[in-house]
Amino acid sequence: MRSIFNALMDRASGKKSNNLARYTRRHGKVPLSWAGSTSTMDYLNVGDALSAVMVALLSGRDIERVPSKSQSLRMACVGTIGHGFAGGEVWFWGTGASLWENPSAPMEDRRRFSVAGEAGFHVTATRGPYSEKLLTGKPEGTVGVYGDPVWLLPRFYNPAPVKKWKLGVIVHLSELSDRDPETHVKPDLLRYGIPEHLHDHVHLINTVTPIGMNAIKDKIDEILACDRIVSTSLHGMVFAESYGIPCLHFPTHGPHKGLNVRKLDDSCDLDTRVIDLYRGLGMSELPVYTQSHREPTDWEDLMAAIDRAWVERAFDAQKLIDAFPLDVEPLQAPQGKTIWDHPVLQALVLQHDVNELKHADKQRAAAR
């Protein structure tokens, strides 16, 4: 695995000539915008935090957090965050986007996202073709490089896992009753009930993680300890697929309960983030396991469905690495340790005061 990845990196080597790469070489850090933790949060969402981690892993550089709405030069990476950017010069790599600028607002208050007037947007890769059209304002295939950067994580960290559970169930944040790293689902979500005879085999997981690099590693290890994964979380699917863990998406609505196949076309009722991810992998259909929130899940049937339906996905790592807008100078694990022990990762700041970020950004603008 290591020799293969070295070959990929060698092909991507060479100094990049864009403004972002020049800034990073000059200042020794990458200006990055991501959905990080704020000073009012005592946790992070591991999928969002991996935005900073993946950029540091490939660039070998420290990360400087910049607001998404800014006049500053900056980069965007992991997450459905592209619709939140405006102003300045932005380099998108593996980023997702929503149709709405404010997708969490009531439908009557939502504003459509548009790149009109955003001449500073540079798109080198997106999560999939849906995000590509939103971030470029041009037809599908204009850039043609797709993939979630987390798909590259096994090239840096791929231990021999000790399996503990037959099935890991990764629960979306919206289904949780709190933000505790231990998974507490909302009490009315009956599909997450686990009968006593399966308590040692079916394990609920969420993406809420204590703030720190060691905690991120522990969360990855928890997922790797599962023989199979079913997930309502997009990044739960990314983790499983990237590490080759048999898995299925777990929607609540569909043509019928249990295993079924959805066409990933304009009429598909799945989460657009899931459609975007799998269409970026060149897929036109996706097997899923549909289960109502209000009915208990037949976990044995679900595990059997995963075993029948899942096949390993093909992913073009080379194209995504070639599209990385910075010089590729990947980190390597210290002798006798894992990549998570590397000083660059250990020094990453994953929690910020938003007001201080905005103030620092205004100072940069004034200095220019």
C-alpha positions as CSV (number, residue, x, y, z in Angstrom):
1,M,0.0,0.0,0.0
2,R,2.8,2.4,1.0
3,S,4.7,1.9,-2.3
4,I,1.6,2.4,-4.4
5,F,0.9,5.7,-2.6
6,N,4.5,6.8,-3.0
7,A,4.1,6.3,-6.7
8,L,0.9,8.4,-6.7
9,M,2.7,11.2,-4.8
10,D,5.7,11.1,-7.1
11,R,3.4,11.7,-10.1
12,A,1.8,14.6,-8.3
13,S,5.1,16.2,-7.3
14,G,6.3,19.5,-8.6
15,K,5.8,23.1,-7.5
16,K,2.3,24.5,-8.2
17,S,2.1,28.0,-9.7
18,N,-1.2,29.3,-8.4
19,N,-1.6,32.0,-5.8
20,L,-2.6,29.6,-3.0
21,A,0.5,27.5,-3.4
22,R,2.7,30.5,-3.5
23,Y,1.1,31.9,-0.4
24,T,1.5,28.6,1.4
25,R,5.2,28.3,0.5
26,R,5.8,31.9,1.6
27,H,3.9,31.7,5.0
28,G,4.4,28.1,5.8
29,K,0.7,27.4,6.4
30,V,-2.5,26.8,4.4
31,P,-5.4,29.3,4.7
32,L,-8.4,27.0,5.0
33,S,-12.1,27.5,5.6
34,W,-14.0,24.6,7.1
35,A,-17.0,23.9,9.4
36,G,-14.8,23.7,12.5
37,S,-15.7,23.9,16.2
38,T,-16.3,27.2,17.8
39,S,-15.4,28.4,21.3
40,T,-18.9,27.5,22.5
41,M,-18.6,23.9,21.5
42,D,-16.8,21.2,23.5
43,Y,-16.8,18.7,20.6
44,L,-16.1,18.4,16.9
45,N,-17.8,16.6,14.0
46,V,-15.1,14.2,12.9
47,G,-16.0,14.5,9.2
48,D,-15.8,18.3,9.3
49,A,-12.5,18.2,11.3
50,L,-10.9,16.0,8.7
51,S,-10.9,18.9,6.3
52,A,-8.0,20.4,8.1
53,V,-6.4,17.0,8.7
54,M,-6.5,15.9,5.0
55,V,-5.0,19.2,3.8
56,A,-2.2,19.0,6.4
57,L,-1.6,15.3,5.5
58,L,-1.1,16.0,1.8
59,S,0.6,19.4,2.0
60,G,2.8,18.7,5.1
61,R,1.8,22.2,6.3
62,D,0.1,23.8,9.3
63,I,-3.4,25.1,8.8
64,E,-4.7,28.7,9.4
65,R,-8.5,28.9,9.6
66,V,-10.1,31.7,7.6
67,P,-13.9,32.6,7.5
68,S,-15.7,31.3,4.5
69,K,-17.1,34.7,3.7
70,S,-14.0,36.8,3.3
71,Q,-11.9,38.8,0.9
72,S,-8.9,36.7,1.7
73,L,-7.2,34.0,-0.3
74,R,-8.2,30.6,1.0
75,M,-8.9,26.9,0.3
76,A,-12.0,24.7,0.9
77,C,-11.9,21.0,1.3
78,V,-14.2,18.4,3.0
79,G,-17.9,18.9,3.6
80,T,-21.0,20.3,2.1
81,I,-19.8,23.8,2.6
82,G,-19.3,25.4,-0.9
83,H,-22.6,27.3,-0.8
84,G,-21.3,29.2,2.3
85,F,-18.4,30.9,0.4
86,A,-18.4,34.5,-1.0
87,G,-15.7,37.0,-1.8
88,G,-12.0,36.8,-2.3
89,E,-10.1,34.0,-4.0
90,V,-11.2,30.4,-3.1
91,W,-9.6,27.1,-4.2
92,F,-12.1,24.2,-3.9
93,W,-10.7,20.6,-3.7
94,G,-13.2,17.7,-3.1
95,T,-15.8,20.1,-1.7
96,G,-19.6,19.5,-1.7
97,A,-22.3,22.2,-2.0
98,S,-26.0,22.7,-1.4
99,L,-28.5,24.3,-3.7
100,W,-29.3,26.7,-0.9
101,E,-27.1,29.4,0.7
102,N,-28.9,28.7,4.0
103,P,-30.1,25.1,3.8
104,S,-31.1,24.9,7.5
105,A,-33.5,27.8,7.2
106,P,-37.3,27.2,6.7
107,M,-38.1,26.6,3.0
108,E,-39.8,30.0,2.6
109,D,-36.7,31.8,3.9
110,R,-34.1,29.9,1.8
111,R,-32.0,31.6,-0.9
112,R,-30.6,29.8,-3.9
113,F,-26.9,29.5,-4.1
114,S,-25.3,31.1,-7.1
115,V,-21.7,31.6,-8.3
116,A,-22.7,34.6,-10.3
117,G,-20.2,37.4,-9.6
118,E,-17.8,35.1,-7.8
119,A,-14.9,35.3,-10.2
120,G,-12.4,34.2,-7.6
121,F,-13.8,30.7,-7.4
122,H,-11.3,28.1,-8.6
123,V,-12.6,24.5,-8.7
124,T,-10.0,21.8,-9.0
125,A,-12.2,18.9,-7.8
126,T,-15.6,18.4,-6.2
127,R,-17.3,15.6,-4.2
128,G,-19.4,14.8,-7.3
129,P,-21.1,16.2,-10.4
130,Y,-24.0,17.9,-8.5
131,S,-21.5,20.0,-6.5
132,E,-19.5,20.6,-9.6
133,K,-22.4,22.3,-11.4
134,L,-23.2,24.4,-8.3
135,L,-19.7,25.6,-7.8
136,T,-18.8,26.2,-11.4
137,G,-22.2,27.3,-12.8
138,K,-21.3,25.1,-15.8
139,P,-22.4,21.7,-17.1
140,E,-21.4,18.4,-15.5
141,G,-17.9,17.3,-16.5
142,T,-16.5,20.8,-16.9
143,V,-13.9,19.9,-14.2
144,G,-14.6,16.2,-14.1
145,V,-12.5,15.4,-11.0
146,Y,-14.6,13.9,-8.2
147,G,-14.1,12.4,-4.8
148,D,-14.2,13.1,-1.1
149,P,-10.7,13.8,0.1
150,V,-11.3,11.5,3.1
151,W,-11.1,8.6,0.6
152,L,-7.3,9.2,0.8
153,L,-7.1,8.7,4.5
154,P,-6.3,4.9,4.4
155,R,-3.1,5.8,2.5
156,F,-1.9,7.5,5.7
157,Y,-3.6,5.4,8.4
158,N,-4.6,1.8,7.7
159,P,-4.0,-0.4,10.7
160,A,-4.9,-4.1,11.0
161,P,-8.2,-3.5,12.9
162,V,-9.4,-5.7,15.8
163,K,-13.0,-6.4,15.0
164,K,-15.4,-6.0,17.9
165,W,-18.9,-5.8,16.3
166,K,-20.7,-7.5,13.5
167,L,-22.5,-4.2,12.6
168,G,-21.7,-0.5,13.2
169,V,-24.7,1.8,12.9
170,I,-23.5,5.4,12.2
171,V,-26.2,7.8,13.2
172,H,-26.6,11.3,11.7
173,L,-26.3,14.3,14.0
174,S,-30.0,15.2,13.4
175,E,-31.0,11.9,15.0
176,L,-29.1,12.5,18.2
177,S,-30.7,13.8,21.4
178,D,-27.4,15.5,22.5
179,R,-23.8,16.1,21.4
180,D,-22.2,13.4,23.6
181,P,-19.5,11.2,22.0
182,E,-21.5,8.3,23.3
183,T,-24.5,7.8,21.0
184,H,-27.9,8.8,22.4
185,V,-30.6,8.7,19.7
186,K,-33.9,10.5,20.0
187,P,-36.3,8.2,22.0
188,D,-38.9,8.2,19.2
189,L,-36.5,6.7,16.7
190,L,-37.6,3.1,17.2
191,R,-35.4,1.8,14.3
192,Y,-32.3,2.2,16.5
193,G,-33.6,-0.2,19.2
194,I,-31.2,-3.1,19.7
195,P,-32.7,-6.3,21.2
196,E,-30.7,-7.7,24.2
197,H,-29.4,-10.7,22.3
198,L,-27.6,-8.4,19.8
199,H,-26.2,-5.9,22.3
200,D,-22.7,-7.3,21.8
201,H,-23.0,-7.4,18.0
202,V,-24.7,-4.2,16.9
203,H,-23.0,-1.0,17.9
204,L,-24.4,2.6,17.6
205,I,-21.8,5.2,16.5
206,N,-22.0,8.9,15.9
207,T,-19.5,11.5,14.5
208,V,-19.4,13.6,17.7
209,T,-15.8,13.5,18.9
210,P,-13.9,15.2,21.7
211,I,-11.6,18.0,20.4
212,G,-8.2,16.6,19.7
213,M,-6.2,14.5,17.3
214,N,-6.1,11.4,19.5
215,A,-9.9,11.5,19.8
216,I,-10.2,11.6,16.0
217,K,-8.0,8.5,15.8
218,D,-10.2,6.8,18.4
219,K,-13.3,7.5,16.3
220,I,-11.7,6.1,13.2
221,D,-10.6,3.0,15.1
222,E,-14.2,2.5,16.5
223,I,-15.5,2.4,12.9
224,L,-12.7,0.1,11.8
225,A,-13.7,-2.3,14.5
226,C,-17.0,-3.1,12.7
227,D,-17.4,-6.0,10.2
228,R,-20.1,-4.0,8.4
229,I,-21.5,-0.5,8.5
230,V,-25.0,1.0,7.9
231,S,-25.2,4.8,8.0
232,T,-27.4,7.8,7.7
233,S,-24.3,10.0,8.0
234,L,-22.6,10.8,4.7
235,H,-19.2,10.6,6.2
236,G,-20.1,7.3,7.8
237,M,-20.4,6.0,4.2
238,V,-17.2,7.7,3.2
239,F,-15.3,6.1,6.1
240,A,-16.7,2.6,5.3
241,E,-16.2,2.8,1.6
242,S,-12.7,4.2,1.8
243,Y,-11.6,1.4,4.1
244,G,-13.4,-1.3,2.2
245,I,-15.9,-2.1,5.0
246,P,-19.1,-3.6,3.5
247,C,-21.8,-1.0,4.0
248,L,-25.2,0.4,3.0
249,H,-26.9,3.8,3.2
250,F,-29.9,3.7,5.7
251,P,-32.7,6.0,4.4
252,T,-36.1,6.2,6.1
253,H,-38.3,6.5,3.0
254,G,-38.4,4.4,-0.2
255,P,-40.5,2.2,-2.4
256,H,-40.4,-0.6,0.2
257,K,-38.8,-1.6,3.4
258,G,-35.5,-3.4,3.4
259,L,-33.0,-3.8,0.6
260,N,-33.8,-1.9,-2.6
261,V,-31.9,-0.2,-5.4
262,R,-32.3,3.5,-6.2
263,K,-31.6,5.1,-9.5
264,L,-29.3,8.1,-8.9
265,D,-31.1,10.4,-11.3
266,D,-33.0,13.7,-11.0
267,S,-36.0,11.9,-9.6
268,C,-34.1,10.2,-6.8
269,D,-35.4,11.0,-3.3
270,L,-32.1,10.2,-1.5
271,D,-30.1,12.9,0.3
272,T,-28.4,14.9,-2.5
273,R,-25.1,14.5,-0.7
274,V,-25.3,10.8,-1.1
275,I,-26.3,11.0,-4.7
276,D,-23.4,13.4,-5.4
277,L,-20.9,11.1,-3.7
278,Y,-21.8,8.0,-5.6
279,R,-22.4,9.7,-8.9
280,G,-18.9,11.0,-8.5
281,L,-17.8,7.4,-8.3
282,G,-19.4,6.8,-11.7
283,M,-22.5,4.9,-10.3
284,S,-26.0,5.3,-11.7
285,E,-27.7,3.0,-9.1
286,L,-27.2,2.5,-5.4
287,P,-28.4,-0.3,-3.2
288,V,-29.7,1.0,0.1
289,Y,-31.6,-0.4,3.1
290,T,-34.8,1.5,3.8
291,Q,-36.2,1.4,7.4
292,S,-38.9,3.7,8.9
293,H,-37.9,5.7,12.0
294,R,-41.0,4.3,13.8
295,E,-40.5,0.6,13.4
296,P,-37.8,-1.7,14.9
297,T,-35.1,-2.9,12.5
298,D,-34.5,-6.5,11.7
299,W,-30.7,-6.3,12.2
300,E,-30.1,-9.9,11.0
301,D,-31.8,-9.1,7.7
302,L,-29.9,-5.9,7.4
303,M,-26.6,-7.6,7.9
304,A,-27.5,-10.2,5.3
305,A,-28.5,-7.5,2.9
306,I,-25.1,-5.8,3.2
307,D,-23.4,-9.2,2.6
308,R,-25.5,-9.6,-0.6
309,A,-25.5,-6.2,-2.0
310,W,-22.1,-4.4,-1.3
311,V,-19.2,-4.5,-3.7
312,E,-16.0,-2.6,-3.4
313,R,-16.0,0.8,-5.1
314,A,-13.5,1.9,-7.7
315,F,-11.9,5.3,-6.8
316,D,-9.3,7.2,-8.9
317,A,-7.0,8.5,-6.2
318,Q,-4.5,9.7,-8.8
319,K,-6.9,12.2,-10.3
320,L,-7.8,13.6,-6.9
321,I,-4.2,14.0,-5.8
322,D,-3.2,15.6,-9.2
323,A,-6.0,18.1,-8.6
324,F,-4.6,19.1,-5.1
325,P,-3.9,22.9,-5.6
326,L,-0.9,22.9,-3.2
327,D,2.6,21.3,-3.5
328,V,2.2,17.6,-2.5
329,E,4.6,17.0,0.4
330,P,2.8,14.3,2.4
331,L,3.4,13.7,6.1
332,Q,4.8,10.4,7.2
333,A,4.2,8.7,10.5
334,P,7.0,9.1,13.1
335,Q,9.2,6.1,13.6
336,G,7.2,3.5,15.7
337,K,4.1,5.7,15.9
338,T,1.0,6.4,13.8
339,I,0.4,9.4,11.6
340,W,-1.8,10.9,14.3
341,D,1.3,11.4,16.4
342,H,3.0,13.6,13.8
343,P,3.8,17.1,15.3
344,V,2.0,18.9,12.4
345,L,-1.3,17.1,13.2
346,Q,-0.9,17.3,17.0
347,A,-0.4,21.1,16.6
348,L,-3.5,21.7,14.5
349,V,-6.0,24.1,16.2
350,L,-9.5,22.6,15.7
351,Q,-11.5,25.0,17.9
352,H,-11.8,28.8,17.3
353,D,-13.5,31.9,18.5
354,V,-15.5,33.0,15.5
355,N,-15.3,36.7,16.4
356,E,-11.5,36.5,16.7
357,L,-11.4,34.8,13.3
358,K,-13.4,37.6,11.7
359,H,-11.2,40.3,13.4
360,A,-8.0,38.6,12.2
361,D,-9.5,38.4,8.7
362,K,-10.3,42.2,8.7
363,Q,-6.7,42.9,9.8
364,R,-5.4,40.9,6.8
365,A,-7.7,42.8,4.5
366,A,-6.5,46.1,5.9
367,A,-2.9,45.1,5.6
368,R,-3.4,44.3,1.9
